[in-house]
Amino acid sequence: MEESLRALLESVRDGQVPVEHAVDRLRDLPFEDLGFATIDHHRALRRGLPEVVFAQGKTPGQTVEIVGRLLEKEGPVLVTRTDEPVVAALLDAHPDADHNELARTVIWRQPQPRTGESGVLVISAGTSDLPVAEEAAVTAGAFGPPVDRLYDVGVAGLHRLLARGERLKAASVIIVVAGMEGALPSVVGGLVDVPVIAVPTSIGYGASFGGLAALLGMLNSCASGVTVVNIDNGFGAGYSAAVIQRAIARGARGA
């Protein structure tokens, strides 16, 4: 977004673009009112990352129109929490997308991972946690950082995690997804010196209360430096990891 704005202003300065044309292009730059949605086109300019479409509760037609308007701008377009009708409508209207059925995401303009930097590691305690873990991984990867996945390494068989110590050390941000009692983020937080983002899932037996047990366990983690997002919020964890990774990369370039 910033590069596009600079290019437009420079074109006006150099006489390549008429002022009237620039005004037309700038008219919808901050936001665009579709009647049923107001698209924040300035999100990338303010935050460095574009707006993401949350499909749950939207009709296929609404989602298709929002994505179409976002595709007119630069940068990746990510849709989360899709269902089959929404996916079918999106792929029909806007092909060349990457659909992750497990994560329930669709993305256009998937960037190549930035080389030469450490990345985000997504860990899941169990296979049942994979939909949330994949949502986190896809979201983080949508904004450029390398993403590694380490799945089914929960505390019931801790040796599975400890055997992958080098992959823990290679990451600059770690997302840990767990249900049941939610113990895994505390374990990981005690092993690494990087930010750990904990994601409780609603996976578990009756007394897990739909993920509340895992959430409370993570909020009460005895490992310092563990932060917690809401139940099943893989998107929130992935987005936060991308923001942290972006700051790390910016600091490295500045150094």
VEXDREN-419733 format. One line per 10 residues: number of its first residue (from 1); for each residue z, x, y of N, C-alpha, C, CB. Coordinates in Angstrom, 2 decimals, padded with zeros to 5 digits. Each point is the difference from the previous one (the first is absolute). Glycine has a CB too. Layout:
NUM> Z,X,Y,Z,X,Y,Z,X,Y,Z,X,Y; ...
***
This chain:
1> 000.00,000.83,-001.20,000.00,-000.83,001.20,000.00,000.87,001.26,001.22,-001.81,-001.26; -000.37,002.83,001.31,000.07,000.86,001.19,-001.31,000.74,000.20,002.47,000.25,-000.32; -003.06,000.25,-000.78,-001.27,000.72,000.11,-001.11,-000.91,000.51,000.72,001.52,-001.87; -000.72,-002.77,001.38,-001.01,-000.96,000.44,000.15,-000.33,001.48,-000.06,-000.94,-002.30; 001.30,000.77,002.76,000.24,-000.29,001.40,-000.43,001.17,000.89,001.90,-001.51,-000.66; -001.56,002.71,000.24,-000.41,001.19,000.77,-001.51,000.10,000.09,002.08,001.18,-000.72; -002.75,-001.43,-000.42,-001.46,000.10,-000.01,-000.63,-001.03,000.93,000.10,000.84,-002.36; 000.46,-002.06,002.38,-000.53,-001.04,000.88,000.18,000.39,001.47,000.51,-001.74,-001.74; 000.67,002.20,002.11,000.26,000.37,001.39,-000.87,001.19,000.42,002.35,-000.85,-000.23; -002.55,001.80,-000.68,-000.85,001.14,000.33,-001.45,-000.43,000.17,001.56,001.50,-001.25
11> -001.99,-002.50,000.45,-001.37,-000.50,000.13,-000.21,-000.70,001.34,-000.12,-000.26,-002.48; 001.15,-000.48,002.94,-000.09,-000.62,001.32,-000.04,001.07,001.08,001.24,-002.03,-000.84; -000.39,003.02,000.72,000.03,001.09,000.98,-001.34,000.71,000.11,002.42,000.30,-000.48; -003.08,-000.10,-000.67,-001.25,000.74,-000.03,-001.22,-000.88,000.27,001.06,001.56,-001.61; -000.82,-002.86,001.86,-001.10,-000.90,000.33,-000.80,-000.48,-001.20,-000.12,001.16,002.14; 000.65,-000.93,-003.33,-000.72,-000.40,-001.21,000.25,-001.47,-000.37,000.14,002.37,-000.78; 000.98,-002.92,001.22,000.35,-001.37,-000.30,000.27,-000.73,001.31,000.96,000.66,-002.25; -001.63,-001.79,002.52,000.26,-000.76,001.23,001.44,-000.50,000.05,-002.41,-000.69,000.06; 002.95,000.57,001.12,001.36,-000.47,000.18,000.18,-001.38,-000.61,000.20,001.35,002.08; -001.18,-002.23,-001.90,000.11,-001.36,-000.53,000.12,000.00,-001.52,-001.32,-000.84,001.95
21> 000.59,001.73,-002.59,000.06,000.09,-001.46,001.37,000.51,-000.43,-002.48,000.42,-000.10; 003.01,000.54,000.83,001.33,000.54,-000.33,001.07,-001.08,000.17,-000.74,002.29,000.71; 000.60,-003.10,000.33,000.98,-001.08,000.22,-000.03,-000.98,-001.18,-000.27,000.23,002.51; -000.93,-000.56,-002.99,-000.11,-000.90,-001.15,000.67,000.58,-001.23,-002.14,-000.87,000.93; 001.97,002.17,-001.13,000.61,000.64,-001.17,001.52,000.10,000.14,-002.12,001.28,-000.35; 002.61,-001.13,001.56,001.43,000.12,000.22,000.73,-001.34,000.00,-000.48,002.05,001.30; -000.29,-003.12,-001.16,000.61,-001.32,000.14,000.89,-000.35,-001.19,-001.97,-000.70,001.36; 001.51,001.04,-002.57,000.75,-000.32,-001.21,000.77,001.20,-000.54,-001.71,-001.72,-000.52; 001.81,002.78,001.31,000.65,001.20,-000.51,001.49,-000.22,-000.27,-001.66,001.35,001.24; 002.44,-001.93,-000.31,001.44,-000.14,-000.30,000.27,-000.96,-001.15,000.48,000.47,002.38
31> -001.06,-001.67,-002.34,000.18,-000.96,-001.07,-001.12,-001.01,000.05,002.50,000.30,000.06; -002.63,-001.04,-001.14,-001.08,-000.99,-000.11,000.59,-001.29,-000.58,-001.76,001.82,-000.32; 001.59,-002.91,001.04,000.56,-001.29,-000.40,-001.04,-000.78,-000.80,001.51,-000.04,002.03; -001.21,-000.20,-003.31,-000.88,-000.77,-000.86,000.42,-001.45,-000.11,-000.48,002.07,-001.26; 001.50,-002.46,001.98,000.52,-001.35,-000.09,001.12,-000.10,-001.03,-002.22,-000.87,000.68; 001.95,001.31,-001.90,001.01,-000.02,-001.06,000.69,001.34,-000.16,-001.32,-001.76,-001.14; 000.80,002.79,001.80,000.58,001.35,-000.08,-000.35,000.76,001.27,-000.18,000.01,-002.54; 001.06,000.89,002.92,-000.23,000.87,001.15,000.03,001.43,-000.49,001.04,-001.67,001.62; -002.20,002.28,-001.68,-000.14,001.33,-000.60,000.37,001.07,001.01,-001.81,-000.86,-001.52; 002.68,001.76,001.12,000.49,001.07,000.86,-000.89,001.23,-000.15,002.38,-000.88,-000.19
41> -003.43,000.97,000.98,-000.92,001.14,-000.07,000.61,001.26,000.61,-001.91,-001.60,000.09; 002.99,001.47,000.64,000.63,001.16,000.63,001.02,000.68,-000.91,-000.35,-001.09,002.21; 000.56,000.55,-003.40,001.04,000.53,-000.88,-000.21,001.50,-000.28,000.24,-002.29,-001.04; -001.49,002.64,000.72,-000.29,001.40,-000.31,000.19,000.89,001.21,-001.61,-000.76,-001.74; 001.29,000.24,002.94,000.15,000.80,001.21,001.47,000.25,000.30,-002.14,-000.95,000.89; 002.99,-000.05,-001.15,001.44,000.15,000.28,000.73,000.78,-001.08,-000.09,-002.14,001.23; -000.25,001.85,-002.49,000.79,000.50,-001.12,-000.71,001.03,-000.85,001.13,-002.16,-000.01; -002.43,002.32,000.22,-000.75,000.94,-000.81,-000.54,-000.58,-001.29,001.39,001.75,000.98; -000.91,-002.94,-001.36,-000.45,-000.67,-001.22,-000.42,-001.43,000.34,001.54,001.44,-001.44; -002.64,-001.93,000.87,-000.52,-001.33,000.37,000.83,-001.13,-000.59,-002.26,000.99,000.15
51> 001.98,-002.20,000.33,000.66,-001.19,-000.54,-000.43,-000.23,-001.45,000.10,-001.00,002.31; 000.83,000.52,-003.12,-000.26,-000.32,-001.41,000.08,-001.51,-000.16,000.95,002.23,-000.79; -001.81,-002.78,-000.07,-000.08,-001.44,-000.20,000.88,-000.41,-001.19,-002.35,-000.04,000.96; 003.32,-000.83,-000.71,000.84,-000.57,-001.03,-000.63,-001.32,-000.43,002.11,001.10,000.93; -002.69,-001.13,-002.14,-000.83,-001.14,-000.40,000.80,-001.21,-000.48,-001.74,001.63,-000.61; 002.96,-001.41,000.16,000.78,-001.11,-000.56,000.19,-001.10,001.04,001.18,001.61,-001.53; -001.52,-002.84,001.17,000.12,-001.12,000.92,-001.23,-000.25,000.83,002.38,000.46,000.06; -003.33,000.46,-000.04,-001.25,-000.19,000.72,-001.05,-000.57,-000.95,000.56,001.90,001.58; -001.48,-002.69,-001.05,-001.10,-000.50,-000.80,-001.02,001.12,-000.19,000.36,-002.36,000.84; -001.22,002.26,-001.88,-001.06,000.99,-000.15,-000.86,000.13,001.25,-000.01,-000.48,-002.43
61> -000.34,-000.65,003.05,-000.83,000.05,001.19,000.66,000.73,001.15,-001.03,-002.11,-000.72; 002.30,001.84,000.93,000.73,000.69,001.07,000.03,001.51,-000.26,001.40,-002.06,000.37; -001.12,002.44,-001.60,000.08,001.42,-000.33,-001.34,000.68,000.18,001.84,-000.49,-001.62; -002.90,-000.17,001.19,-001.34,000.57,000.14,-000.34,000.22,001.47,-000.71,-001.15,-002.11; 001.03,000.19,002.96,-000.35,000.14,001.43,000.82,001.11,000.65,-000.59,-002.43,000.10; 001.87,002.52,-000.42,000.83,001.06,000.57,-000.53,001.37,-000.41,002.00,-001.52,-000.03; -002.31,001.67,-001.25,-000.52,001.28,-000.49,-001.32,000.34,000.68,001.14,-000.37,-002.21; -002.00,-000.62,002.38,-001.27,000.25,000.66,000.17,000.54,001.41,-000.97,-001.78,-001.37; 001.91,001.23,002.11,000.22,000.48,001.36,000.60,001.42,-000.02,000.34,-002.39,000.78; 000.54,002.65,-001.71,000.58,001.34,-000.09,-001.04,001.04,-000.42,002.20,-001.03,-000.58
71> -003.14,000.63,-000.25,-001.03,000.94,-000.44,-000.95,000.37,001.12,000.16,-000.97,-002.27; -000.17,000.19,003.35,-000.82,000.36,001.15,000.58,001.19,000.76,-000.72,-002.39,000.18; 001.99,002.68,-000.46,000.66,001.14,000.63,-000.03,001.17,-000.96,001.48,-001.52,001.38; -000.89,002.63,-000.98,000.03,001.18,-000.85,001.28,000.02,-000.83,-001.39,001.27,001.66; 001.41,-000.41,-002.64,001.20,000.17,-000.81,000.00,-000.89,-001.23,001.22,000.60,002.05; -000.28,-000.34,-002.97,000.07,-000.79,-001.22,000.48,-001.41,000.27,000.43,002.07,-001.27; -000.83,-002.99,000.41,000.48,-001.38,000.04,000.66,-000.29,-001.34,-001.84,-000.73,001.63; 003.12,000.41,-001.59,000.78,-000.23,-001.21,000.51,-001.44,-000.01,000.67,002.44,-000.09; -000.85,-003.11,-001.05,000.52,-001.35,-000.21,001.00,000.06,-001.15,-002.15,-001.09,000.85; 003.34,000.53,-000.65,001.02,000.01,-001.04,000.32,-001.43,-000.47,000.95,002.11,000.99
81> -000.27,-002.18,-002.13,000.46,-001.26,-000.60,-001.13,-001.01,-000.14,002.26,000.41,000.99; -003.34,000.02,-001.59,-001.15,-000.87,-000.24,000.19,-000.80,-001.29,-001.48,001.62,001.24; 000.69,-002.69,-001.39,-000.12,-000.71,-001.27,-001.48,-000.07,-000.36,002.12,-001.37,000.45; -002.43,000.77,-001.59,-001.39,000.02,-000.48,-000.98,-000.67,000.95,000.91,-000.01,-002.29; -000.61,-001.18,002.84,-000.96,-000.61,000.93,-000.26,000.85,001.24,000.74,-002.22,-000.81; 000.31,002.83,001.35,-000.17,000.84,001.18,-000.83,001.23,-000.34,002.20,-000.80,000.91; -001.92,001.44,-002.04,-000.75,001.19,-000.39,-001.48,-000.34,-000.19,002.06,000.94,-001.12; -002.34,-002.05,000.43,-001.39,-000.39,-000.22,-000.73,-000.23,001.32,000.66,-001.04,-002.19; -000.02,000.36,003.12,-000.63,-000.26,001.30,-000.20,001.29,000.78,001.05,-002.28,000.04; -000.08,003.16,-000.08,-000.10,001.26,000.74,-001.13,000.87,-000.55,002.45,-000.11,000.49
91> -002.51,000.26,-001.79,-001.01,000.87,-000.59,-001.40,-000.58,000.16,001.69,000.81,-001.64; -001.79,-002.14,001.70,-001.30,-000.63,000.23,-000.46,000.21,001.44,000.53,-001.70,-001.77; 000.39,001.57,002.72,-000.36,000.11,001.42,-000.08,001.44,000.48,001.07,-002.19,000.36; -000.20,003.02,-000.90,000.09,001.39,000.47,000.06,000.94,-001.20,001.19,-000.73,002.12; -002.34,001.04,-002.72,000.01,000.84,-001.20,000.37,001.45,000.33,-001.75,-001.49,-001.01; 001.59,002.36,000.01,000.34,001.43,000.15,001.48,000.19,000.27,-002.30,000.44,000.88; 003.11,-001.24,-001.53,001.45,000.11,000.14,000.60,000.57,-001.27,000.02,-001.94,001.61; 001.20,002.41,-001.49,000.76,000.49,-001.14,001.11,-001.02,-000.28,-000.52,002.45,000.55; 000.40,-003.17,-001.66,000.98,-001.02,-000.36,000.93,000.55,-001.06,-001.64,-001.84,000.56; 002.94,001.84,-000.28,001.01,000.41,-000.97,000.70,-001.26,-000.49,000.32,002.29,001.11
101> -000.68,-002.73,-002.32,000.52,-001.27,-000.51,001.51,000.05,-000.18,-002.18,-000.40,-001.15; 002.71,001.53,000.68,001.43,000.12,-000.24,000.78,-000.06,001.30,-000.48,001.37,-002.04; 000.00,-000.68,003.06,000.67,000.02,001.31,-000.28,-001.25,000.82,-000.15,002.46,-000.04; -000.86,-003.23,-000.35,-000.45,-001.18,000.75,-000.48,000.39,001.40,001.62,-001.41,-001.29; -002.37,002.50,001.35,-000.51,000.49,001.28,-001.52,000.12,-000.05,002.15,001.25,000.39; -002.74,-001.34,000.79,-001.43,000.29,000.19,-000.09,000.89,001.23,-000.77,-002.22,-001.08; -000.04,003.28,000.96,-000.12,000.92,001.14,-001.46,000.38,000.20,002.33,000.88,-000.42; -002.72,-000.78,001.68,-001.30,000.50,000.40,000.21,001.31,000.75,-000.99,-002.35,000.13; -000.01,003.25,-000.26,000.05,001.29,000.68,001.21,000.81,-000.46,-001.15,-001.00,001.99; 001.36,001.04,-003.29,001.07,000.80,-000.56,-000.21,001.46,000.39,000.28,-001.62,-001.94
111> 000.64,002.23,002.69,-000.22,001.38,000.44,000.20,000.98,-001.14,000.74,-000.63,002.28; -001.42,001.75,-002.19,000.27,001.08,-000.93,001.35,000.62,000.35,-002.48,000.45,-000.32; 003.30,-000.11,-000.69,001.30,000.61,000.31,-000.17,001.25,000.85,000.92,-000.90,-002.14; -000.06,001.04,003.12,-000.04,001.20,000.84,000.40,001.20,-000.85,000.54,-001.35,002.08; -001.35,002.37,-002.03,000.26,001.19,-000.81,000.92,000.96,000.75,-002.23,-000.25,-001.12; 002.86,001.13,000.37,000.81,001.04,000.61,001.37,-000.45,000.44,-002.08,001.02,000.71; 002.55,-002.15,-001.19,001.34,-000.45,000.37,000.68,-000.62,-001.22,-000.74,-000.40,002.38; 002.07,000.47,-002.39,000.74,-000.68,-001.06,-000.12,-001.51,000.24,001.62,001.97,-000.27; -001.28,-002.75,-000.74,-000.26,-001.41,000.13,001.17,-000.89,-000.38,-002.33,000.53,-000.44; 001.98,-001.76,000.10,000.97,-001.03,-000.35,000.05,-000.13,-001.52,-000.41,-001.24,002.20
121> 001.60,001.23,-002.75,000.19,-000.21,-001.43,000.63,-001.37,-000.20,000.25,002.49,-000.43; -000.89,-003.33,-000.38,000.54,-001.32,-000.32,000.52,000.02,-001.42,-001.61,-001.14,001.60; 002.89,000.83,-001.75,000.67,000.02,-001.30,000.42,-001.42,-000.36,000.82,002.38,000.37; -001.07,-002.78,-001.60,000.52,-001.29,-000.47,000.96,000.24,-001.15,-002.12,-001.19,000.71; 003.17,000.35,-000.74,000.96,000.10,-001.08,-000.59,-000.50,-001.30,001.85,-000.28,001.64; -002.58,-000.83,-001.60,-000.56,-000.58,-001.21,-001.40,-000.52,000.22,002.28,-000.59,-000.71; -002.96,000.28,-000.39,-001.35,-000.54,000.08,-000.02,-001.36,000.69,-000.60,001.26,-002.08; 001.66,-002.02,001.93,000.06,-001.32,000.64,000.04,000.09,001.52,001.17,-000.86,-002.02; -000.83,002.04,002.54,000.05,000.20,001.45,-001.35,000.41,000.58,002.39,000.65,-000.24; -003.42,-000.51,-000.61,-001.26,000.55,000.46,-000.71,-000.80,001.08,-000.20,000.95,-002.23
131> 000.20,-002.30,002.22,-000.68,-000.69,001.10,000.54,000.38,001.38,-000.40,-001.87,-001.57; 001.70,002.01,001.70,000.60,000.40,001.28,-000.30,001.47,000.28,001.82,-001.73,-000.27; -001.72,002.56,-000.76,-000.28,001.43,000.18,-001.45,000.22,000.42,001.76,000.55,-001.71; -002.68,-001.28,001.09,-001.41,000.16,000.35,-000.28,-000.50,001.41,-000.61,-000.24,-002.41; 001.27,-000.82,002.83,-000.16,-000.45,001.38,000.44,001.10,000.97,000.37,-002.39,-000.72; 000.72,003.06,000.40,000.47,001.10,000.84,-001.00,001.15,000.00,002.36,-000.65,-000.48; -002.87,001.00,-000.69,-000.93,001.11,-000.11,-001.31,-000.27,000.74,001.02,000.58,-002.20; -001.57,-001.78,002.01,-001.25,-000.36,000.68,000.19,-000.01,001.51,-000.70,-001.36,-002.00; 001.83,000.82,002.45,000.25,-000.08,001.45,000.11,001.39,000.60,001.16,-002.20,-000.32; -000.39,003.06,-000.30,000.14,001.37,000.52,-001.36,000.70,000.00,002.37,000.10,-000.84
141> -003.11,-000.22,-000.25,-001.29,000.68,-000.09,-001.05,-000.56,000.93,000.55,000.48,-002.31; -000.37,-001.73,002.77,-000.98,-000.60,000.90,-000.08,000.73,001.33,000.42,-002.18,-001.09; 000.58,002.97,001.41,000.03,000.66,001.30,-000.13,001.51,-000.10,001.41,-001.85,000.82; -001.86,002.35,-001.99,-000.43,001.38,-000.08,000.81,001.00,-000.78,-000.90,-000.52,002.07; 002.23,000.39,-002.19,000.73,001.06,-000.70,-000.29,000.00,-001.50,001.78,-000.14,001.74; -001.72,001.31,-002.38,-000.12,000.02,-001.46,001.14,-000.78,-000.63,-001.16,002.23,000.10; 000.88,-002.96,-001.17,001.01,-000.81,-000.68,000.02,000.37,-001.48,-000.30,-001.89,001.66; 001.49,002.22,-002.15,000.21,000.28,-001.41,000.84,-001.12,-000.58,-000.15,002.52,000.37; -000.03,-002.81,-001.65,000.72,-001.07,-000.67,000.76,000.55,-001.20,-001.71,-001.67,000.77; 002.95,001.25,-000.91,000.84,000.40,-001.13,000.72,-001.26,-000.48,000.30,002.39,000.88
151> -000.78,-002.95,-001.98,000.45,-001.33,-000.41,000.80,000.02,-001.30,-002.00,-000.93,001.15; 002.88,-000.06,-001.27,000.82,-000.23,-001.19,000.91,001.19,-000.31,-001.81,-001.48,-000.89; 002.63,001.84,001.86,000.92,001.14,-000.16,001.41,-000.41,000.42,-001.89,001.63,000.42; 002.32,-002.84,-000.79,001.29,-000.53,000.43,001.18,000.70,-000.65,-001.12,-002.16,000.35; 002.31,001.78,000.09,001.22,000.70,-000.40,000.36,-000.21,-001.46,000.79,-000.23,002.33; -001.39,-000.74,-003.00,000.28,-000.18,-001.42,-000.53,001.17,-000.83,-000.09,-002.47,000.33; -000.82,003.24,000.24,-000.52,001.21,-000.64,-000.23,001.05,001.08,-001.08,-001.33,-001.88; 002.16,001.84,002.43,-000.08,000.83,001.20,-000.76,001.30,-000.23,002.16,-000.98,000.72; -002.23,001.44,-001.97,-000.74,001.23,-000.29,-001.47,-000.12,000.39,001.60,000.46,-001.87; -002.13,-001.69,001.89,-001.39,-000.20,000.38,-000.23,000.38,001.45,-000.19,-001.83,-001.69
161> 001.17,001.56,002.54,-000.08,000.37,001.41,000.24,001.49,000.19,000.76,-002.30,000.64; 000.27,002.82,-001.26,000.38,001.40,000.19,-001.08,000.95,-000.48,002.38,-000.66,-000.24; -003.19,000.22,-000.71,-001.08,000.85,-000.49,-001.14,000.13,001.00,000.61,-000.67,-002.31; -000.59,-000.18,003.36,-001.07,000.03,001.02,000.51,000.57,001.32,-001.08,-001.98,-001.10; 002.00,002.92,001.04,000.62,000.54,001.20,-000.97,000.59,000.99,001.95,000.44,-001.37; -003.02,000.18,000.90,-000.96,000.63,000.91,-000.72,-001.04,000.85,-000.31,001.86,-001.64; 000.08,-003.03,001.08,-000.67,-001.05,000.77,000.95,-000.58,001.05,-001.46,-000.53,-001.98; 002.74,000.49,001.68,000.98,-000.41,001.01,000.01,000.98,001.16,001.39,-001.10,-001.79; -001.41,002.38,001.47,000.08,001.04,001.04,-001.26,000.07,000.85,001.52,001.28,-001.49; -002.66,-001.73,000.94,-001.27,000.11,000.73,-000.18,-001.09,001.05,-000.96,001.03,-002.03
171> 001.75,-002.09,001.96,-000.18,-001.14,000.91,000.73,000.21,001.32,-000.25,-001.50,-001.98; -000.28,000.90,003.03,000.68,000.02,001.30,000.71,-001.31,000.29,-001.70,001.61,000.82; 001.31,-002.68,-001.51,000.66,-001.31,000.06,-000.03,-000.59,-001.41,-000.67,-000.37,002.46; 001.78,-000.23,-002.88,000.06,-000.59,-001.34,000.40,-001.47,000.11,000.59,002.25,-001.02; -001.35,-003.10,000.37,000.32,-001.42,-000.12,000.49,-000.24,-001.43,-001.73,-000.67,001.77; 002.89,000.04,-001.90,000.57,-000.27,-001.32,000.15,-001.51,-000.17,001.22,002.24,-000.02; -001.91,-002.77,-000.99,-000.03,-001.44,-000.25,000.78,-000.30,-001.27,-002.26,-000.21,001.17; 003.25,-000.67,-001.09,000.83,-000.29,-001.17,000.59,-001.39,000.09,000.53,002.43,-000.23; -000.38,-003.05,-000.93,000.69,-001.27,-000.11,001.31,000.20,-000.73,-002.17,-001.25,000.02; 002.55,000.25,-000.84,001.25,000.08,-000.75,001.16,000.33,000.93,-001.26,000.73,-002.05
181> 001.97,000.39,001.80,001.12,000.37,000.86,-000.41,000.88,001.18,001.47,-000.17,-001.99; -002.74,000.60,002.02,-000.51,000.74,001.14,000.58,001.38,000.18,-000.35,-002.14,001.05; 000.64,002.84,-002.15,000.70,001.29,000.09,-000.91,001.18,000.30,001.64,-000.92,-001.57; -002.93,000.79,001.26,-000.88,001.17,000.06,-000.10,000.66,001.38,-001.26,-001.06,-001.82; 001.21,000.32,002.94,-000.09,000.68,001.30,001.18,000.94,000.27,-001.26,-001.96,000.83; 002.46,001.60,-001.27,001.14,000.89,000.19,-000.19,001.30,-000.76,001.49,-001.98,000.31; -002.03,001.88,-001.51,-000.25,001.21,-000.80,-001.02,000.89,000.69,000.54,-001.27,-002.11; -001.64,000.67,002.52,-001.05,000.78,000.67,000.53,000.57,001.30,-001.78,-001.44,-001.03; 002.53,000.64,001.79,000.54,000.47,001.27,000.92,001.20,-000.15,-000.18,-002.30,000.83; 000.82,002.43,-001.99,000.86,001.14,-000.24,-000.72,001.24,-000.46,001.74,-001.59,-000.55
191> -003.07,001.48,000.34,-000.77,001.14,-000.52,-000.94,000.62,001.02,000.15,-001.06,-002.21; -000.46,000.38,003.31,-001.06,000.46,000.90,000.52,000.12,001.43,-001.72,-001.08,-001.47; 000.94,001.78,002.29,000.37,000.22,001.40,-000.99,-000.67,000.95,001.08,002.16,-000.64; -001.72,-003.25,000.20,-000.98,-000.72,000.81,000.42,-001.46,000.10,-001.86,001.57,-000.72; 001.28,-002.34,001.65,000.36,-001.42,000.11,-000.28,-000.76,-001.28,-000.48,000.10,002.43; 001.42,-000.95,-002.82,-000.15,-000.86,-001.17,000.08,-001.45,000.46,001.02,001.76,-001.55; -002.05,-002.53,001.24,-000.06,-001.42,000.35,000.18,-000.80,-001.28,-001.53,000.43,001.99; 002.58,-001.23,-002.05,000.32,-000.77,-001.19,-000.53,-001.42,000.12,002.05,001.41,-000.36; -002.65,-001.88,-000.73,-000.55,-001.36,-000.04,000.63,-000.76,-001.16,-002.18,000.78,001.03; 003.06,-001.73,-000.78,000.53,-000.82,-001.10,-001.04,-001.04,-000.42,002.36,000.34,000.84
201> -002.44,-000.59,-002.14,-000.91,-001.03,-000.47,000.79,-001.15,-000.61,-001.79,001.74,-000.43; 001.13,-002.84,000.27,000.64,-001.20,-000.55,000.01,000.01,-001.53,-000.71,-001.26,002.03; 000.41,002.41,-002.63,-000.01,000.14,-001.45,001.42,000.19,-000.52,-002.32,000.99,000.10; 002.71,-001.77,-001.10,001.31,000.15,-000.59,000.45,-001.27,-000.68,000.56,001.68,001.73; 000.53,-001.59,-002.45,000.55,-001.16,-000.69,000.82,-000.84,000.97,000.05,001.28,-002.17; 000.57,-002.33,001.68,000.62,-001.02,000.83,000.87,000.49,001.12,-000.08,-001.36,-001.96; 000.99,002.31,001.69,000.95,000.44,001.02,-000.63,000.91,001.05,001.77,-000.19,-001.70; -003.07,000.45,001.56,-000.66,000.80,001.05,-000.28,-000.84,001.25,-001.03,001.44,-001.77; 001.15,-002.79,001.61,-000.17,-000.93,001.13,-001.29,000.24,000.77,002.47,-000.11,000.18; -003.57,000.24,-000.91,-001.31,000.13,000.64,-000.16,001.25,000.83,-000.08,-002.42,000.02
211> 000.76,003.49,-000.39,-000.11,001.27,000.73,001.15,000.29,000.92,-002.40,-000.28,-000.14; 003.30,-000.69,000.32,001.12,000.22,000.91,000.93,001.09,-000.52,-000.14,-002.39,000.71; 000.34,002.46,-002.02,000.86,001.05,-000.55,-000.58,001.39,000.30,000.74,-001.57,-001.83; -002.05,001.72,001.63,-000.65,001.27,000.30,000.06,000.32,001.49,-001.51,-000.34,-001.96; 001.30,-000.66,002.80,000.07,000.21,001.45,001.37,000.49,000.41,-001.71,-001.79,000.33; 002.76,001.14,-000.81,001.36,000.41,000.39,000.33,001.38,-000.55,000.70,-002.41,000.06; -001.16,002.69,-001.28,000.23,001.33,-000.55,-000.64,001.08,000.84,000.13,-001.01,-002.25; -001.35,000.77,002.70,-000.70,000.99,000.82,000.63,000.14,001.38,-002.10,-000.51,-001.24; 002.53,-000.61,001.83,000.66,000.07,001.31,001.31,000.77,-000.08,-001.05,-002.18,000.61; 001.66,002.19,-001.79,001.26,000.72,-000.19,-000.20,001.34,-000.69,001.16,-002.19,-000.12
221> -002.36,002.75,000.22,-000.30,001.26,-000.66,000.96,001.10,000.44,-002.40,-000.68,-000.14; 002.84,001.47,-000.84,000.88,001.13,000.33,-000.79,001.22,000.40,001.69,-000.88,-001.58; -003.01,000.85,001.48,-000.85,001.11,000.42,-000.39,-000.20,001.46,-000.87,000.31,-002.36; 001.14,000.66,003.19,-000.35,-000.08,001.42,-001.52,000.11,000.17,002.23,001.01,000.65; -002.73,-001.67,000.39,-001.43,000.11,000.30,-000.87,-001.01,-000.69,000.41,002.35,000.33; 000.18,-003.30,-001.05,-000.76,-001.06,-000.65,-000.03,-001.22,000.93,000.64,000.85,-002.32; -001.83,-001.29,002.68,-000.15,-001.22,000.78,-000.58,-001.09,-000.89,-000.32,001.33,002.14; 000.55,-002.60,-001.79,-000.31,-001.11,-000.89,-000.84,-001.04,000.74,002.13,000.41,-001.29; -003.17,-000.90,000.63,-000.77,-001.12,000.52,000.38,-001.25,-000.80,-001.91,001.53,000.72; 001.30,-002.63,-000.39,000.37,-001.28,-000.60,-000.50,-000.12,-001.43,-000.05,-001.03,002.27
231> 000.51,000.03,-002.97,-000.34,-000.22,-001.40,-001.52,-000.22,-000.15,002.29,-001.00,-000.41; -002.88,001.76,-000.51,-001.44,-000.08,-000.32,-000.91,000.40,001.16,000.57,-001.80,-001.59; -000.03,002.48,002.59,-000.80,000.34,001.19,-000.66,001.37,-000.16,001.54,-001.38,001.42; -002.47,001.46,-002.37,-000.74,001.24,-000.17,-000.82,000.35,001.23,-000.09,-000.45,-002.42; -000.44,-000.57,003.09,-000.78,000.26,001.22,000.86,000.70,001.05,-001.41,-002.02,-000.48; 002.61,001.51,000.73,000.86,000.60,001.01,000.33,001.45,-000.31,000.95,-002.24,000.44; -000.71,002.53,-001.71,000.30,001.38,-000.39,-001.22,000.90,000.18,001.69,-000.85,-001.63; -002.86,000.37,001.21,-001.21,000.79,000.14,-000.37,000.26,001.44,-000.77,-000.93,-002.13; 000.93,-000.08,002.97,-000.31,000.16,001.42,000.95,001.00,000.65,-000.88,-002.37,000.09; 002.18,002.26,-000.40,000.97,000.93,000.56,-000.28,001.42,-000.45,001.70,-001.83,000.04
241> -002.07,002.00,-001.31,-000.33,001.32,-000.50,-001.20,000.59,000.73,000.93,-000.64,-002.23; -001.93,-000.20,002.52,-001.18,000.47,000.72,000.35,000.42,001.42,-001.42,-001.50,-001.39; 002.32,000.76,002.04,000.42,000.36,001.35,000.75,001.33,-000.02,000.15,-002.44,000.64; 000.75,002.62,-001.60,000.74,001.27,-000.12,-000.95,001.15,-000.28,002.01,-001.24,-000.84; -002.94,001.02,-000.09,-000.95,001.05,-000.34,-000.89,000.35,001.18,000.03,-000.78,-002.36; -000.39,-000.21,003.16,-000.81,000.24,001.18,000.75,000.88,001.00,-001.16,-002.20,-000.35; 002.46,001.92,000.52,000.81,000.82,000.91,000.15,001.42,-000.51,001.23,-002.04,000.70; -001.07,002.19,-002.00,000.10,001.35,-000.59,-001.29,000.77,000.24,001.60,-000.86,-001.76; -002.74,000.22,001.51,-001.29,000.66,000.17,-000.24,000.36,001.47,-000.89,-001.26,-001.98; 001.28,000.36,002.89,-000.16,000.28,001.43,000.86,001.19,000.41,-000.48,-002.42,000.43
251> 001.72,002.48,-000.95,000.87,001.13,000.31,-000.57,001.31,-000.54,001.95,-001.54,-000.02; -002.54,001.50,-001.18,-000.58,001.21,-000.58,-001.18,000.48,000.82,000.76,-000.72,-002.26; -001.58,-000.21,002.75,-001.14,000.40,000.83,000.47,000.59,001.32,-001.40,-001.79,-001.05; 002.48,001.19,001.60,000.54,000.50,001.26,000.60,001.39,-000.13,000.43,-002.33,000.67; 000.19,002.58,-001.86,000.59,001.31,-000.25,-001.05,001.07,-000.17,001.93,-001.12,-001.06
***
